[in-house]
């Protein structure tokens, strides 16, 4: 009877909430039920919501108020941007597959899906750079009018965030190739995945607000040509 009681006590001690969750490689669970690293990422993403909320609000405030062209009605290519958006959203699927792979201990597929996610993100950023170049050729820059300023700042900031995410994904690929990303560190991939899903969700909001919701049509005068 004494031996049975001791074993039961040992089992209770093994399941103490202060220990590191098996298979995650993160710090001990806090009172919130998540690791310190994941909690820090959620706090960071919360601050990013405030940042993008301010940028989107600024765009709403200034849209349709430009007195000179070009305007969104004159330069947007909705089909092209829709394809670019679809590519970015598909990267969320490959990110989920990457997390599932490391949780199974399948490091080859982990590198495959992480690389695919980074590739899709790179295609999106490349498409955004091409779109910016076309807009500049059509006369829209960050200094042209209120629309240009708010548009380039909002979408440009998002593009920077996607680029940072790509660098984090490639870092995970290198760590895995060098054997420094074991299955016990699956939590690290999950945290990077949270960031990546965040930039995808933010783009859905930006795409809807900037491209799909029509801005008020105003009569504008063409910019003066200096000879």
N, C-alpha and C positions, 0 to 999 in steps of 0.2 A: 504493500500500500504506500509506503514512504517513497519507493522508487517511482511509482506512477505519478505521485504528486510532484516530485522533482522534475520529471519529464514535462509535465503540463506547465510547470512554472518556466522551464527553459523555453518552451514554445511561445509563451506569452512574452518573454523577454526578447525573443528573436523577431517578434512582430512589432516592437516598439516603434512609435511614429517618428522618432528622431533619427532613424537609420536611413541610409541612402536607398532609394527604390532600386531593386534588382534590375539589371539590364539597362539602366538609363545613364549611369555615369555622371549624375549631377549631384549637387549638394543635398544635404538632408532636407526632407519636406518641412516646410514652414507651417505656421498656424493656418495659413490660407489653403493648404493642401497641395501646393505646387512648389517646385524648387526655386531657389533664389534666382537662378539664371533665367528661368522662364518668367518669373514675376518681374524681373528687371526688363525683359523684352516687352511684356505687356504694358509696363509703365512707359517705356520708350514709344511704343506704338500709340499709346494714348496721347502723348505730347505731339506725335506726328499728325494725329487727327485734328488737333488744334491748329497746326500749321496749315494743313491743306484746307481746313474749314475756312481759315482766314483768306487764303488765296482764292478759293472758289467764291466766297462772299464778295471779294474785290472784283472778280470777273463779272459777277451778277450786277454789281453796282455800276460798272462802267460800260457794260455791253449796250449797244445801240445808241451811245452818246458821242461817237466819233463824228466830227464835222468834216473830215477828209477821208478819202478812200486809200486803199481798198478795204472792203468790209468782208465779213464772213460769207455773205451770200455770193460774193464775187470770186472767192478763191478756194473754198472748201471742196474737197473731193471725197464725199461720204463713202462711196464704194471702196476706195483705196484704204481709207482709215478703218473701215469696218473689217477688212481682211487683216490689217495689222493688229487690230484689237482681238480678233479671233485667235491669232497666233499667240498673243500674250496670255489669253485665258486658257489655251491648251497647255501652257507651261505649268499651270496649277495641277493639272492631272499628272504630268510627269513628275512633279515634286512629290505628290502623294505616293506614286509608285516607288520613288527613291526611298522614302521613309519606310515603306512596307518592306523593301528589299533589305535594308540594314537591320530591321527588326527580325527578319528571318536569318540574318547572317550571310546573305548573298551579296558579297562585296562587288562581284563583277557587274551584276545588274544595278547595284547602287551607283557605281561610276557611270554606267550607261545612262541611267535616268537623270542623274545630276548633270551630265554633259548635255543631254537633250534639253533639259530645262534652261541651261545657260545658252545653248544655241538658239532656242526660241526667243529668249530674252534679247539676245544680240540681234536677231532679225527684226524684232520690234524697234529697238533703238536705232538700227540702221534705217528702218522705214521712217522713223520720226526725223532723223537727220535729213533724209531725202525730202520729206515734206517741208521742213523748215527752209531748205535750200530753194525749193520751188516758190515758196511764199516770198522769200527775199527777192527772187528774180521778178516776181510780179509786183514788187514795190512795197511789200509789207515788212517792216522791221520793228524792233522793240521801241524805236523812236518815232515811228510814223504817226501813230494816233493812239487813243486810249485802248482801242481793241487790240492793236499789236502789242502794246505793253503788257496788258493783263493776260493775253493769250500766251505769249512767249514765256513769261515768268511762271505761269501755272503749269503748262505742259513741260517746260524746261526743267523745273524742279522735279517733276515726276520722272522725267527721263534720267536725271541724275540718280534718283533713288533706285531705279531699275539697274543702272550701271553698277552701283554699289552692290546690289544683290547678285549680279553676275559675278563680280569679283569674289564674293563670299562663297558662291557655288563652286567656282573653280578652285578655291582654296580647299574646300571639302574633297574635291576630286583628287587633288595632289596629296592631301593627307591620307586618303584611302589607298592610293597607289603606293605610298611609302609604308603602309601598314600601321599608320598612326590613328586610324579611325575604326577601332574594333566595335563589335556589336554592343558592348557595354556603353558606348558613347552615342547611342541612337538618339538620346535627348538633344545632343548638339544639332543633329540634322533636323530634328523637330523644331528647334528654336529658329534656325535659319528658314525653315519652311513657313513659320508664322510670319516672318518678315516678308517673304515672297508672296504669300497669299494676300498680305495687306496691300502691297503695291498693285496687285491685280484688282482687288476690290476698289481701291481708290481710282484706278483707271476706268472702271465701269461707271463710277460717278462722274468723272471728268468727261468721258466720252458722251454720256447722256446730256450733261449740262452744256458742254461747249459745242458739240457737233449736232445733236439730235433735237434739242429744244431750240426752235427758231428765235433769233433775236429780232427786236423791233426793226422794221425797215425804215431807214431815214434817208433823205436826199442828201448826198454828199457832193462836195466839189473836188475835182481832181487836184492833186498836189501841183504846185507851181513848178514849171520847168525852168531851171536856171541855165541860161546859155552864156 
